[in-house]
Amino acid sequence: MAQKVKSKQTENLSNMKSETKTNEIKFVLEKQNYILLLIGFVIIVIGFILMVGGGTDDPAVFSDKIFSFRRITLAPIVVLLGFAIEVYAIMKKPSKKTEKTETESKE
């Protein structure tokens, strides 16, 4: 009886050790997705930087600089492009190649 309990304990310890070796930190998305998220964020920031400016120092004077092509057309398009890249990065499925290597490593 004591030998059975001892053998079960050693078996549990060996199972725990093997599980800790195979336990890797897994993220929700792949590395490529996070890179695309970062690229999208940078593009959004660039779009907002393009919108900056066009004001005047004197509040009594009106400046037409706020209606420039860069601020009215280009910057919003750049921001929307950044958000589109963000959505794509989140929705992108992992490649089949990485799925195969993950299933092989589990076995």
C-alpha positions in Angstrom: 0.0 0.0 0.0 2.8 2.4 1.0 4.6 1.6 -2.2 1.6 2.4 -4.3 1.2 5.8 -2.7 4.9 6.5 -3.1 4.9 5.5 -6.7 1.8 7.7 -7.4 3.6 10.6 -5.7 6.7 10.2 -7.8 4.5 9.8 -10.9 2.7 13.0 -10.1 6.0 14.8 -9.5 7.4 13.6 -12.9 4.2 14.7 -14.6 4.4 18.1 -13.0 8.0 18.5 -14.1 7.1 17.6 -17.7 4.2 20.0 -17.6 6.3 22.9 -16.5 8.8 22.2 -19.2 6.1 22.3 -21.9 4.2 25.2 -20.2 5.2 28.2 -22.3 3.8 31.6 -22.0 1.2 31.9 -24.8 -0.1 35.2 -26.0 -3.5 35.7 -27.5 -2.0 36.9 -30.8 1.2 36.0 -32.6 4.3 38.1 -32.9 3.4 39.2 -36.4 0.0 40.5 -35.1 1.6 42.5 -32.4 4.0 44.1 -34.9 1.1 45.0 -37.1 -0.7 46.5 -34.1 2.4 48.6 -33.4 2.6 49.8 -37.0 -1.1 50.7 -37.0 -0.6 52.7 -33.8 2.3 54.6 -35.3 0.3 55.4 -38.4 -2.6 56.7 -36.2 -0.2 59.0 -34.3 1.3 60.3 -37.6 -2.2 61.1 -38.7 -2.9 63.1 -35.6 0.4 64.9 -35.9 -0.6 65.9 -39.4 -3.8 67.5 -38.0 -1.8 69.8 -35.6 -1.4 73.4 -36.4 -3.1 76.1 -38.4 -4.0 78.3 -35.6 -3.0 81.9 -35.0 -1.4 83.6 -32.0 -4.0 86.4 -32.1 -7.5 85.2 -31.5 -9.0 88.2 -33.3 -7.4 87.2 -36.6 -8.8 84.3 -38.6 -6.4 82.0 -40.5 -7.3 79.9 -43.5 -4.4 77.5 -42.6 -6.9 75.2 -40.8 -8.5 74.4 -44.1 -5.4 73.1 -45.8 -5.4 69.8 -47.7 -3.1 68.2 -45.1 -5.5 68.9 -42.2 -8.8 68.3 -43.8 -8.2 65.4 -46.2 -4.8 63.7 -45.8 -4.7 63.4 -42.0 -8.1 61.8 -41.5 -7.3 59.3 -44.3 -4.0 58.4 -42.6 -5.9 57.9 -39.3 -8.5 55.7 -40.9 -5.8 53.7 -42.6 -4.1 53.2 -39.2 -7.4 52.0 -37.7 -7.9 49.6 -40.6 -4.4 48.1 -40.0 -5.4 47.7 -36.3 -8.5 45.8 -37.2 -6.6 43.6 -39.7 -3.9 42.9 -37.1 -6.5 41.8 -34.6 -8.5 39.6 -37.0 -5.5 38.0 -38.8 -5.5 34.3 -38.2 -2.2 32.5 -37.4 -0.5 30.8 -40.3 -0.9 27.1 -40.8 2.8 26.6 -40.5 2.9 27.8 -36.9 -0.2 25.8 -36.1 1.6 22.6 -37.2 4.7 23.3 -35.2 2.6 24.0 -32.1 0.7 20.7 -32.4 3.9 18.8 -33.0 5.5 20.2 -30.0 2.5 19.3 -27.8 2.8 15.6 -28.8 
